[in-house]
Amino acid sequence: MPSSRGCQTCRIRRIKCDQTHPICQRCQTAHRTCHGLSTSPIIHHENPYASGQRKRPRGPRSSVSSRPRAARTSSTDTSTNTTTIVYPQPQPSLHSQAIALYLHQHTPSSPSPPYANRGSDDFISSLTETYLPTLTLSSSPSLSTYQFINSTLLEKALTPLALAYFARAQNCPSARTEAARAYSAVLREARSIFASMSLATGARIDGIGIDVLLLMIFFMSRYEDTVHPRSVSLRFRGGAGNPRGSGNGSPKGLRSGMLASCAHQDGAVAVLRVWVDACRCRGGHIGSGGIPSEVVKLTRRAVMRSALMRGMMLPEWMHSGEVFGEATGGVEERLDALAVRVVELRGRSVAPGFRVADGAGAGSAQTSCEERWIGAAAAAKRVYSEGNRVRSALEAWKGEVDWIQREMVAAKEKVYYFPTLAQAVLWCHYLTLAMLSESVCLRVLKFVKHEIAGSGAAGWCDHLAARDLAAAHEVDLKTLARQLMASVPFVLGQVHITENAAWGVRNATWDKTLPPSPYRASLLVWPLTVASGIDRLEEQQRWFKAQLGYLGRVTGVGVLECAEGEEWLTF
């Protein structure tokens, strides 16, 4: 395109010049200074590259600088033609990202002080401590003192769980594949370690050593629950397995995801058995100071919960509370002793009549039907009486723990408020055991009412008395369920209390839309699992199932999402 021959003034004004010399008519009419016609082309100096002082860079940019915009501009305008290259930092591996995310989401923001340094006035909050915060209290250098245990074992066991959670949280298929590969590797290594265990090596499975093994089992068990398909529902009624809990029985109604988790729990029982036998061989001296570690206590609680779900009884050696620190423990250890009684109570109530009837028929094939009914009624009476004694013991424990201050605050609905999160979780665990004991009593009364013909002749109670007792227990059960429902918002961190010291007024707000952290959600998994499996609760049971499914999505545990399906656990 040929360059225009007009004056420079008209070019700037972007009008057509009449090219009159020496002053064009356009500039004369507008009373402007006419620079005349240009004799050579003029280049507008936009930047050093357009003026030809510098050559434009070719190809992709050398690096992406992380400095502020002003800093990058000033370095470019310097007279020295030097370019500062900032190399990008290497991205962390997928394993590192997964472990960092899992530990960040499943540990408390302000961990409690070490257990050994807590005073008598401090509440022992191990119920609010998962295995991960307990692991941080361990001394890593002491791991090297064991020949077959090293610090990399825990990382190997934690990696599949963290990758599985990362795959669900970030929708990362590659993390799911890596999790399965890592789990297969750690499973092979764990089998070789546990196969070499015996009473001779049990002397070295003490202190931090037993913690490492039990933590490995916990991580593998949690991995199986995490990768459980959401679409695969399950239904399990206790009693299909071995009644004494030897680990050989398998619940018929339990699907593969939970079966693998229960198998790991049976492995934890075997490790605890070796540890207990080793302690007894040393004359009863357990660890340092005669107090078992927190991981041992947490594993025992996990084993008791597994036995409750499968309707099994605990092994006899696990009943001893002295071995697990109940004699010298505080309120939590006393609650553990009551939990053992609840496990035994539920194991005996799964089918008391049929067990007694089978036992009576084994000795004499000529046992009459009436004798079977009388034996079943006697067994039902023993279980019902034990259920009432356990319920009374729980009420006595609640009376001793008078420092739990529960306050009803109005926030559109009634909710409970607690001074600390630890007290709230402990209260939820108490409600769980109380609901289980009431459920056992209802099961026995239903058995008496529908299965035992002529129970009045057995000298215990007739059908009318069983109906009245069942109605009273059902009222108590629903009252406990309402108390648990009122405690859930505080544990999830959805209740905020504001106080006015001048007026002495306390206001509460309940934000139902506030998403809980996975750590807080994990504290309610067990109480809601029990509550969602009690049929007598009706509408409350549906609420518990929906809440448990939501917590499953928050924590990343896939098996919990099955609670929203048609088939679920039944206690």
C-alpha positions as CSV (number, residue, x, y, z in Angstrom):
1,M,0.0,0.0,0.0
2,P,1.6,3.3,-1.1
3,S,2.3,5.8,1.7
4,S,0.3,9.0,1.8
5,R,1.8,12.2,0.6
6,G,-0.2,14.5,2.9
7,C,1.2,16.6,5.7
8,Q,2.0,15.1,9.1
9,T,-0.6,17.2,10.9
10,C,-3.4,15.8,8.8
11,R,-2.1,12.3,9.3
12,I,-2.3,12.7,13.0
13,R,-5.8,14.1,12.7
14,R,-6.7,11.2,10.4
15,I,-8.2,13.4,7.7
16,K,-7.5,13.7,4.0
17,C,-4.9,16.3,3.2
18,D,-5.2,18.5,0.0
19,Q,-1.4,18.5,-0.3
20,T,-1.2,22.2,-0.9
21,H,2.3,23.7,-0.5
22,P,3.7,25.1,1.7
23,I,0.6,25.0,4.0
24,C,-2.4,22.8,3.2
25,Q,-5.9,24.3,3.2
26,R,-7.0,21.9,5.9
27,C,-4.5,23.1,8.4
28,Q,-5.1,26.7,7.4
29,T,-8.8,26.4,8.0
30,A,-8.3,24.7,11.3
31,H,-5.7,27.2,12.4
32,R,-3.1,24.5,12.9
33,T,0.6,24.4,12.2
34,C,1.2,22.4,9.0
35,H,4.4,20.5,9.1
36,G,4.4,20.2,5.3
37,L,4.8,17.2,3.2
38,S,7.2,14.5,4.5
39,T,10.1,13.7,2.3
40,S,10.9,10.4,4.0
41,P,8.8,7.7,5.8
42,I,8.3,8.3,9.5
43,I,8.2,5.3,11.9
44,H,6.2,5.5,15.1
45,H,8.4,4.5,18.0
46,E,6.1,2.2,20.1
47,N,8.8,0.2,21.9
48,P,12.4,-0.9,21.5
49,Y,11.4,-3.8,19.3
50,A,9.4,-1.7,16.9
51,S,12.2,0.9,16.6
52,G,14.7,-1.8,15.7
53,Q,16.9,-1.3,18.8
54,R,16.2,-4.9,19.9
55,K,15.4,-8.1,18.1
56,R,12.1,-9.7,19.0
57,P,12.5,-13.1,20.8
58,R,11.6,-16.1,18.8
59,G,10.2,-19.4,20.1
60,P,8.5,-20.1,23.4
61,R,9.2,-18.2,26.5
62,S,12.2,-19.3,28.5
63,S,10.4,-19.5,31.9
64,V,7.4,-18.2,33.9
65,S,8.6,-15.9,36.6
66,S,6.8,-15.9,39.9
67,R,7.9,-12.3,40.7
68,P,5.3,-9.5,40.8
69,R,4.4,-7.7,37.6
70,A,6.2,-4.5,38.6
71,A,9.4,-6.4,39.3
72,R,9.3,-8.1,35.9
73,T,8.7,-4.8,34.1
74,S,11.6,-3.1,35.8
75,S,14.0,-5.9,34.9
76,T,13.0,-5.7,31.3
77,D,13.5,-2.0,31.0
78,T,17.1,-2.0,32.2
79,S,19.8,-0.8,29.9
80,T,21.7,-4.1,30.3
81,N,20.1,-6.7,28.1
82,T,20.1,-9.4,30.7
83,T,17.2,-11.7,31.4
84,T,16.6,-13.3,34.8
85,I,15.4,-16.9,34.5
86,V,13.5,-18.4,37.4
87,Y,13.2,-22.2,37.0
88,P,9.9,-23.8,38.2
89,Q,10.0,-25.9,41.3
90,P,9.6,-29.6,40.8
91,Q,6.0,-30.8,41.5
92,P,5.6,-33.3,44.4
93,S,4.8,-36.8,43.5
94,L,1.3,-38.2,43.6
95,H,2.1,-40.2,46.7
96,S,3.3,-37.1,48.5
97,Q,0.3,-35.1,47.5
98,A,-2.1,-37.9,48.6
99,I,-0.4,-38.4,52.0
100,A,-0.3,-34.6,52.7
101,L,-4.0,-34.2,51.8
102,Y,-5.0,-37.2,53.9
103,L,-3.1,-36.1,57.0
104,H,-4.3,-32.6,56.7
105,Q,-8.0,-33.6,56.4
106,H,-8.0,-36.4,59.0
107,T,-6.0,-34.9,61.9
108,P,-7.2,-32.2,64.3
109,S,-6.0,-28.6,63.8
110,S,-4.8,-28.4,67.5
111,P,-3.6,-31.8,68.7
112,S,-3.8,-32.6,72.3
113,P,-0.7,-32.8,74.5
114,P,1.1,-36.1,74.9
115,Y,-0.8,-38.6,77.1
116,A,2.0,-38.9,79.6
117,N,2.1,-35.2,80.3
118,R,-1.6,-34.7,81.0
119,G,-2.6,-33.6,84.5
120,S,-5.3,-35.2,86.5
121,D,-7.6,-32.3,85.7
122,D,-7.2,-32.7,82.0
123,F,-9.7,-34.9,80.2
124,I,-8.2,-37.9,78.4
125,S,-9.4,-37.3,74.9
126,S,-8.2,-40.5,73.2
127,L,-11.8,-41.1,72.1
128,T,-11.3,-38.0,69.9
129,E,-7.9,-39.1,68.8
130,T,-7.7,-41.3,65.8
131,Y,-4.7,-43.4,65.0
132,L,-3.0,-40.6,63.1
133,P,-2.6,-38.1,66.0
134,T,-1.5,-41.0,68.2
135,L,1.2,-41.8,65.6
136,T,2.7,-38.3,65.9
137,L,3.4,-39.0,69.6
138,S,5.7,-41.9,68.7
139,S,9.5,-41.6,68.6
140,S,10.8,-42.4,65.2
141,P,14.4,-43.3,66.2
142,S,13.2,-46.1,68.4
143,L,11.7,-47.8,65.4
144,S,15.2,-48.9,64.3
145,T,15.7,-51.0,67.4
146,Y,13.4,-53.7,65.9
147,Q,14.9,-56.1,63.4
148,F,11.8,-56.6,61.3
149,I,10.1,-53.2,61.7
150,N,11.3,-50.0,60.3
151,S,9.8,-46.5,59.8
152,T,9.0,-47.2,56.1
153,L,6.4,-49.8,57.0
154,L,4.0,-47.2,58.2
155,E,4.5,-45.1,55.1
156,K,3.9,-48.1,52.9
157,A,0.7,-48.9,54.8
158,L,-0.6,-45.4,54.8
159,T,0.1,-44.8,51.1
160,P,-2.7,-47.0,49.7
161,L,-5.2,-45.4,52.0
162,A,-4.1,-41.9,51.2
163,L,-4.2,-42.6,47.5
164,A,-7.6,-44.1,47.7
165,Y,-8.9,-41.0,49.5
166,F,-7.1,-38.7,47.1
167,A,-8.7,-40.6,44.1
168,R,-12.2,-40.0,45.6
169,A,-11.7,-36.5,46.7
170,Q,-9.9,-35.2,43.6
171,N,-11.5,-37.6,41.1
172,C,-8.1,-38.9,40.0
173,P,-8.2,-42.3,38.3
174,S,-4.4,-42.6,38.3
175,A,-4.4,-42.4,42.1
176,R,-6.9,-45.2,42.2
177,T,-4.7,-47.4,40.1
178,E,-1.6,-46.5,42.2
179,A,-3.6,-47.2,45.4
180,A,-4.4,-50.8,44.3
181,R,-0.8,-51.4,43.3
182,A,0.5,-50.1,46.6
183,Y,-2.0,-52.1,48.6
184,S,-1.0,-55.3,46.9
185,A,2.6,-54.7,47.8
186,V,2.0,-53.8,51.4
187,L,-0.3,-56.8,51.8
188,R,2.4,-59.2,50.6
189,E,4.9,-57.6,53.0
190,A,2.4,-57.7,55.9
191,R,1.7,-61.4,55.4
192,S,5.4,-62.2,55.6
193,I,5.8,-60.2,58.8
194,F,2.7,-61.7,60.5
195,A,3.7,-65.2,59.4
196,S,7.0,-64.9,61.4
197,M,5.2,-63.8,64.5
198,S,5.2,-66.1,67.5
199,L,5.4,-66.0,71.3
200,A,9.2,-65.9,71.0
201,T,9.1,-62.7,68.9
202,G,6.3,-61.3,71.0
203,A,8.9,-60.0,73.5
204,R,9.9,-57.5,70.9
205,I,6.4,-56.5,70.0
206,D,6.2,-54.1,72.9
207,G,5.8,-50.4,73.2
208,I,6.2,-48.7,69.8
209,G,6.6,-52.1,68.1
210,I,3.0,-53.2,68.8
211,D,1.9,-49.8,67.7
212,V,3.5,-50.1,64.3
213,L,1.9,-53.5,63.6
214,L,-1.6,-52.4,64.8
215,L,-1.3,-49.2,62.8
216,M,-0.5,-51.2,59.7
217,I,-3.6,-53.3,60.2
218,F,-5.7,-50.2,60.8
219,F,-4.6,-48.6,57.6
220,M,-5.2,-51.7,55.5
221,S,-8.6,-52.2,57.1
222,R,-9.6,-48.6,56.4
223,Y,-8.4,-49.0,52.8
224,E,-10.8,-51.8,52.2
225,D,-13.7,-49.8,53.6
226,T,-12.7,-46.8,51.5
227,V,-12.6,-48.6,48.2
228,H,-15.9,-50.4,48.8
229,P,-18.2,-49.6,45.8
230,R,-21.0,-47.2,46.5
231,S,-23.5,-49.1,44.5
232,V,-22.9,-52.4,46.3
233,S,-25.2,-52.5,49.3
234,L,-24.9,-54.9,52.2
235,R,-27.1,-56.4,54.8
236,F,-25.8,-58.2,57.8
237,R,-27.6,-59.7,60.8
238,G,-25.3,-60.9,63.5
239,G,-25.0,-64.5,64.4
240,A,-23.9,-66.0,61.2
241,G,-20.3,-66.3,62.3
242,N,-18.4,-68.0,65.0
243,P,-20.1,-67.1,68.3
244,R,-16.9,-66.9,70.3
245,G,-15.1,-64.7,67.8
246,S,-12.2,-66.9,66.9
247,G,-12.0,-65.3,63.5
248,N,-12.9,-68.4,61.5
249,G,-16.6,-67.6,61.0
250,S,-17.7,-65.3,58.2
251,P,-21.1,-63.5,58.1
252,K,-23.2,-64.8,55.3
253,G,-24.9,-61.6,54.5
254,L,-21.7,-59.5,54.4
255,R,-20.3,-58.5,51.0
256,S,-16.6,-58.6,49.9
257,G,-15.7,-55.0,50.9
258,M,-16.6,-55.5,54.5
259,L,-15.4,-59.1,54.6
260,A,-11.8,-57.9,53.9
261,S,-12.1,-55.3,56.6
262,C,-13.3,-57.9,59.1
263,A,-10.4,-60.1,58.1
264,H,-8.0,-57.4,59.1
265,Q,-9.8,-57.0,62.4
266,D,-9.2,-60.7,63.0
267,G,-5.5,-60.1,62.3
268,A,-5.5,-57.4,64.9
269,V,-6.9,-59.9,67.4
270,A,-4.1,-62.3,66.6
271,V,-1.5,-59.5,67.2
272,L,-3.0,-58.5,70.5
273,R,-3.1,-62.2,71.6
274,V,0.7,-62.6,70.9
275,W,1.3,-59.3,72.8
276,V,-0.8,-60.3,75.8
277,D,0.8,-63.8,76.0
278,A,4.3,-62.2,75.8
279,C,3.3,-59.8,78.6
280,R,2.1,-62.7,80.8
281,C,5.3,-64.6,80.2
282,R,7.2,-61.6,81.6
283,G,5.2,-61.7,84.8
284,G,2.5,-59.3,83.8
285,H,4.7,-56.3,83.2
286,I,3.2,-54.5,80.2
287,G,5.3,-51.9,78.4
288,S,6.8,-49.2,80.5
289,G,5.0,-48.4,83.7
290,G,2.5,-51.2,83.3
291,I,0.2,-49.1,81.0
292,P,-0.6,-50.2,77.5
293,S,-0.2,-47.7,74.6
294,E,-3.1,-45.7,73.3
295,V,-2.9,-47.6,70.0
296,V,-3.5,-50.9,71.9
297,K,-6.6,-49.4,73.6
298,L,-7.9,-48.0,70.3
299,T,-7.4,-51.4,68.6
300,R,-9.3,-53.2,71.4
301,R,-12.2,-50.8,70.9
302,A,-12.1,-51.4,67.1
303,V,-12.2,-55.2,67.8
304,M,-15.2,-54.8,70.1
305,R,-17.0,-52.8,67.4
306,S,-16.3,-55.5,64.8
307,A,-17.6,-58.1,67.2
308,L,-20.8,-56.1,67.7
309,M,-21.4,-55.8,64.0
310,R,-20.9,-59.5,63.5
311,G,-22.9,-60.6,66.6
312,M,-19.9,-62.4,68.0
313,M,-18.5,-62.6,71.5
314,L,-15.0,-61.5,72.5
315,P,-12.3,-64.0,73.3
316,E,-11.9,-64.8,77.0
317,W,-8.4,-63.2,77.2
318,M,-9.8,-59.9,76.0
319,H,-12.2,-59.6,78.9
320,S,-9.4,-58.9,81.3
321,G,-9.5,-55.1,81.9
322,E,-6.4,-55.2,84.0
323,V,-4.3,-56.1,80.9
324,F,-5.6,-53.1,79.0
325,G,-5.3,-50.6,81.8
326,E,-8.9,-50.5,83.0
327,A,-8.0,-50.9,86.7
328,T,-5.8,-47.8,86.8
329,G,-7.6,-45.9,84.0
330,G,-10.1,-43.0,84.0
331,V,-13.6,-42.6,82.7
332,E,-12.8,-43.9,79.3
333,E,-11.3,-47.1,80.6
334,R,-14.4,-47.7,82.8
335,L,-16.6,-47.1,79.7
336,D,-14.5,-49.7,77.9
337,A,-15.3,-52.2,80.6
338,L,-19.0,-51.5,80.1
339,A,-18.5,-51.9,76.3
340,V,-17.1,-55.4,76.9
341,R,-20.3,-56.3,78.8
342,V,-22.5,-54.9,76.0
343,V,-20.6,-57.0,73.4
344,E,-21.1,-60.1,75.4
345,L,-24.8,-59.2,75.9
346,R,-25.4,-58.7,72.2
347,G,-23.6,-61.9,71.3
348,R,-25.8,-63.9,73.7
349,S,-29.0,-62.2,72.5
350,V,-28.6,-62.9,68.8
351,A,-30.5,-66.2,69.1
352,P,-30.7,-67.2,72.8
353,G,-33.6,-69.6,72.4
354,F,-32.2,-71.6,69.6
355,R,-28.8,-71.9,71.2
356,V,-30.3,-73.2,74.4
357,A,-32.6,-75.4,72.5
358,D,-29.8,-76.9,70.5
359,G,-27.7,-77.4,73.7
360,A,-30.6,-79.2,75.4
361,G,-31.2,-81.4,72.4
362,A,-27.6,-82.4,72.1
363,G,-27.7,-84.3,75.4
364,S,-31.0,-86.1,74.8
365,A,-32.7,-86.7,71.6
366,Q,-36.0,-87.2,73.4
367,T,-36.2,-83.6,74.7
368,S,-39.8,-82.5,74.5
369,C,-41.0,-79.3,72.9
370,E,-42.1,-78.0,76.3
371,E,-38.7,-78.5,77.8
372,R,-37.2,-76.6,74.9
373,W,-39.6,-73.7,75.5
374,I,-38.8,-73.7,79.2
375,G,-35.0,-73.6,78.5
376,A,-35.5,-70.8,75.9
377,A,-37.5,-68.8,78.4
378,A,-34.8,-69.3,81.1
379,A,-32.1,-68.2,78.6
380,A,-34.1,-65.1,77.6
381,K,-34.6,-64.2,81.3
382,R,-30.9,-64.4,81.9
383,V,-30.1,-62.2,78.9
384,Y,-32.8,-59.7,79.8
385,S,-31.7,-59.5,83.4
386,E,-28.1,-58.9,82.3
387,G,-29.3,-56.2,79.9
388,N,-31.0,-54.3,82.8
389,R,-27.9,-54.6,84.9
390,V,-25.7,-53.2,82.1
391,R,-28.2,-50.4,81.6
392,S,-28.0,-49.6,85.3
393,A,-24.2,-49.6,85.2
394,L,-24.3,-47.2,82.4
395,E,-26.5,-44.9,84.3
396,A,-24.2,-45.1,87.3
397,W,-21.2,-44.2,85.1
398,K,-23.1,-41.2,83.7
399,G,-23.7,-40.1,87.3
400,E,-20.0,-40.3,88.1
401,V,-19.1,-38.2,85.1
402,D,-20.8,-35.1,86.3
403,W,-18.3,-32.8,84.6
404,I,-20.0,-33.2,81.3
405,Q,-22.1,-30.1,81.1
406,R,-24.8,-30.4,78.5
407,E,-26.9,-27.4,77.7
408,M,-29.9,-27.2,75.5
409,V,-29.7,-24.1,73.3
410,A,-32.4,-22.9,70.8
411,A,-31.2,-22.6,67.3
412,K,-34.4,-23.2,65.4
413,E,-34.2,-26.7,66.8
414,K,-32.9,-28.1,70.0
415,V,-29.3,-29.1,70.1
416,Y,-26.7,-29.9,72.7
417,Y,-23.7,-27.8,73.5
418,F,-20.6,-29.1,75.3
419,P,-17.6,-27.3,76.7
420,T,-15.1,-29.4,74.6
421,L,-15.3,-31.7,71.6
422,A,-13.9,-34.6,73.7
423,Q,-16.8,-34.5,76.1
424,A,-19.3,-34.4,73.2
425,V,-17.7,-37.5,71.6
426,L,-17.6,-39.3,75.0
427,W,-21.3,-38.5,75.5
428,C,-22.1,-39.9,72.0
429,H,-20.3,-43.1,72.8
430,Y,-22.3,-43.5,76.1
431,L,-25.5,-43.0,74.2
432,T,-24.4,-45.7,71.7
433,L,-23.9,-48.3,74.4
434,A,-27.1,-47.3,76.1
435,M,-29.0,-47.7,72.8
436,L,-27.4,-51.1,72.2
437,S,-28.5,-52.4,75.7
438,E,-32.0,-51.1,75.1
439,S,-32.1,-52.8,71.7
440,V,-31.0,-56.1,73.3
441,C,-33.8,-55.9,75.8
442,L,-36.3,-55.3,73.0
443,R,-34.9,-58.2,71.0
444,V,-35.4,-60.6,74.0
445,L,-38.9,-59.4,74.7
446,K,-39.8,-59.8,71.1
447,F,-38.4,-63.3,71.2
448,V,-40.5,-64.1,74.3
449,K,-43.6,-62.6,72.8
450,H,-43.5,-64.4,69.4
451,E,-41.3,-67.5,69.8
452,I,-41.9,-68.9,73.3
453,A,-45.4,-70.4,73.6
454,G,-46.4,-70.7,77.2
455,S,-43.8,-68.4,78.6
456,G,-46.1,-67.6,81.4
457,A,-45.9,-71.2,82.5
458,A,-42.1,-70.7,82.6
459,G,-42.6,-68.4,85.6
460,W,-41.1,-65.2,84.1
461,C,-43.6,-63.1,82.2
462,D,-46.6,-63.5,80.0
463,H,-47.3,-61.9,76.6
464,L,-49.0,-58.9,78.1
465,A,-46.2,-58.2,80.5
466,A,-43.7,-58.6,77.6
467,R,-45.7,-56.1,75.6
468,D,-45.7,-53.5,78.4
469,L,-42.0,-53.9,79.0
470,A,-41.2,-53.6,75.3
471,A,-43.2,-50.4,75.1
472,A,-41.2,-48.9,78.0
473,H,-37.9,-49.9,76.5
474,E,-38.9,-48.5,73.1
475,V,-39.7,-45.1,74.7
476,D,-36.3,-45.1,76.4
477,L,-34.6,-46.1,73.1
478,K,-36.2,-43.2,71.2
479,T,-35.3,-40.8,73.9
480,L,-31.6,-41.8,73.6
481,A,-31.9,-41.4,69.8
482,R,-33.2,-37.9,70.1
483,Q,-30.3,-37.0,72.5
484,L,-27.8,-38.4,69.9
485,M,-29.5,-36.4,67.1
486,A,-29.2,-33.3,69.3
487,S,-25.4,-33.9,69.8
488,V,-24.5,-34.4,66.2
489,P,-24.4,-30.7,65.1
490,F,-21.9,-29.8,67.8
491,V,-19.5,-32.6,67.0
492,L,-19.7,-31.6,63.3
493,G,-18.7,-28.0,64.2
494,Q,-22.0,-26.5,63.0
495,V,-23.0,-24.9,66.3
496,H,-21.6,-21.5,67.2
497,I,-22.1,-20.0,70.6
498,T,-21.9,-16.2,71.3
499,E,-22.0,-14.9,74.8
500,N,-22.7,-11.5,76.2
501,A,-21.0,-11.2,79.5
502,A,-22.7,-7.9,80.4
503,W,-26.2,-9.3,80.0
504,G,-25.4,-12.9,80.7
505,V,-27.1,-14.0,77.5
506,R,-25.9,-16.9,75.4
507,N,-27.0,-17.2,71.7
508,A,-26.6,-20.2,69.5
509,T,-26.6,-20.4,65.8
510,W,-26.8,-23.7,63.9
511,D,-25.4,-23.5,60.3
512,K,-26.6,-26.7,58.6
513,T,-24.9,-25.8,55.4
514,L,-21.4,-25.6,57.0
515,P,-19.5,-28.6,55.7
516,P,-17.7,-30.6,58.5
517,S,-14.1,-31.6,58.3
518,P,-13.3,-35.3,57.6
519,Y,-11.7,-35.5,61.1
520,R,-14.9,-34.3,62.9
521,A,-17.0,-36.5,60.7
522,S,-15.0,-39.6,61.5
523,L,-15.7,-39.1,65.2
524,L,-19.4,-39.8,64.6
525,V,-19.1,-42.8,62.3
526,W,-19.5,-45.4,65.0
527,P,-22.4,-43.9,66.9
528,L,-24.3,-43.3,63.7
529,T,-23.5,-46.8,62.4
530,V,-25.1,-48.3,65.5
531,A,-28.1,-45.9,65.4
532,S,-28.7,-46.5,61.7
533,G,-29.0,-50.3,62.3
534,I,-31.7,-50.3,65.0
535,D,-35.1,-51.0,63.4
536,R,-37.3,-49.7,66.2
537,L,-36.3,-46.1,65.6
538,E,-38.3,-45.8,62.3
539,E,-38.1,-42.1,61.2
540,Q,-35.1,-41.5,63.4
541,Q,-33.4,-44.5,61.8
542,R,-33.9,-43.0,58.3
543,W,-32.3,-39.7,59.5
544,F,-29.3,-41.6,60.9
545,K,-28.9,-43.5,57.6
546,A,-29.0,-40.3,55.6
547,Q,-26.5,-38.6,57.9
548,L,-24.2,-41.6,57.8
549,G,-24.2,-41.7,54.0
550,Y,-23.3,-38.0,54.0
551,L,-20.4,-38.6,56.4
552,G,-19.2,-41.4,54.1
553,R,-18.9,-38.8,51.3
554,V,-17.1,-36.4,53.6
555,T,-14.6,-38.9,55.0
556,G,-14.2,-40.8,51.7
557,V,-15.2,-44.2,53.2
558,G,-17.2,-45.8,50.5
559,V,-18.8,-48.5,52.7
560,L,-20.6,-45.8,54.8
561,E,-22.5,-44.6,51.7
562,C,-24.2,-48.0,51.5
563,A,-26.3,-46.9,54.5
564,E,-28.5,-44.9,52.1
565,G,-29.4,-48.1,50.2
566,E,-32.1,-50.5,50.9
567,E,-29.9,-53.0,52.6
568,W,-27.8,-52.1,55.6
569,L,-26.5,-53.5,58.9
570,T,-29.1,-54.6,61.5
571,F,-28.3,-54.6,65.2
